[in-house]
Amino acid sequence: MTHSGTVQPLPRISGQIIIDELIRNMDLGRLELGYSILVPCIFSVYLHPSDFERVAPVESLIKEDAKRALTACVAGWNAKSAKRRNAAPKTYRTAINGWWIGLFADSENAVPPGDVEIHSVLNDMAQPGYRGMKTTLIDREPSVTAARVVRDRENTRLRPSAAFAEIRYQDESGPQTFLVTQNEITIGRGGEDLWVDLALYTTDEISREHLKLHRDAATGAFTLTDISRNGTWLNGRRVAGNVAIALPARAEISLAEVVKLSFEAHQE
């Protein structure tokens, strides 16, 4: 007697699976530093074309939920870290503000149906030690090439559209780029009990909270306020403490003559 075979349905991806795998990738991609732990914040997610077609209509909602989940996960890790008694707690953080998530259809059919392949990095600038992380849902080797990931990221808007300015600098962690996406940011060494938006890895000549940048939302103009112990220099001149001064569209800011920040406002 001949029995007709039952055709098994192809596995299907879901938004929750994508989010779970993003969190797993972030966990595996962490990089421990002296006083903090960096986690990936830029993710390229590859799906089988049929899976991508299913989720594409709600891509923005998946990204929104994923960013909330990643933020909540980091907050949970920091809460646990603060409770440790046998070692000094380290803050989990990202190298730049916010998260970037790109969803791509794998047109080369390297990713099977129901699987997801994720490539992440700690920063959008290639730097020694800032390694990437590649993960898949199914137990297989990642098949999307690094060159393809770079090309896809270059063909999308990697940087947040609301980046008002960028700050380039070099501290003990190497060359860095910080995107200003808020109307007010604080800069300094920070600490376990003091959050700063741009945390510098350097000597204690830099105050934990060294200066503030403020952007007028109506005009887009920036001001700088020095709140440090050892002073701040703007284009070679020391500025008065606790006084907001106009910040040019391009400027060099020196913190205690130890770390120099290259500031450039973006055109509206």
Secondary structure, DSSP 8 states (H G I E B T S, - for coil): --------------HHHHHHHHHHHHHHT-EE-SSEEE---EEEEEE-HHHHHHHGGGHHHHHHHHHHHHHHHHHHHHHHHHT-SSS---EEE-SSSS-EEEEEE-TTS-S-TT-EEEEEES-SS--TT---EEEESSSS---S-HHHHHHHHHTS--S-TT--EEEEEEETTEEEEEEE-SSEEEEE--BTTB--SEE--S-TTS-SS-EEEEE-TTT--EEEEE--SS-EEETTEE--BT-EEEE-SEEEEEETTTEEEEEEE---
